[in-house]
Amino acid sequence: MRKTIVAGNWKLNLGPDEGAAFAEILVQHLDEPIDCDIIVCPPYVTISAVSKVLQSSRIELGAQNAHWEEAGAFTGEVAPSMLLTIGCRWVILGHSERRQLFGETDEGVNKRLLACLSAGLSPIVCVGETLAERDGGRVQEIVLGQIDRSLAGITAEQALATTLAYEPVWAIGTGRTATPAQAEEVHAMIRQRLAQTFGEETAQQMRLQYGGSVKPDNAAELFGQENIDGGLIGGASLDAESFAAIVRAG
Ligand code: PGA
């Protein structure tokens, strides 16, 4: 019922030349009909070069962040409309690295989300608890709190254009994946909260990705869970064969 969505987050890897060359290999690996939204999110400076390569492919482009203002004195930021003009349809918001290393807050993520939605981008909003929070029995409080604050003020229609990515911080880049049961438990809890906020029908249509050390050998089982509709892939998205295998697992 919900179309699978697999996105590769390249993080701070692959400049324009490397990114374009890698995208060409990716296109060859994914040159078959697959019923899945496939997205890659290169660094800002690489997006245009990759866009040219992906033009006639079924792989779409996303950015790793966007600011809430359209223009002005905001050094280092990029506006949602700028991303649209270089071929992005998607944008990751609130990734745990942004939250942990660059001080982003739920309130800031919310402002970015509202701006991206009104510009017409499809945002992927990331949430997830740290290991200390999980060990302290605070998963529900942390994850639902992040969702409530990050998604504050959006309409049910805007919620439908939004994808959520549950990424436990302890599973990102660590090789330590949440078990399918652990991931499903949180995804089910998230969907329940979305139903309370936006209504059951909207919640059933919204797509929820799992992220955190997804690899070809664990993707199928994770994506097979009732409330997991795909993945946000870091490390494994930088290997064309692995990323293609993960997409096929969807
Ligand atoms: P990982 O990263 O797949 O390398 O764990 C996931 C992410 O940060 O989105």
Residues whose N, C-alpha, C, O or C-beta is under 5 A from the ligand:
A	BS01	PGA	N9 A171 I172 G173 T174 G211 G212 S213 V214 L232 I233 G234 G235 A236
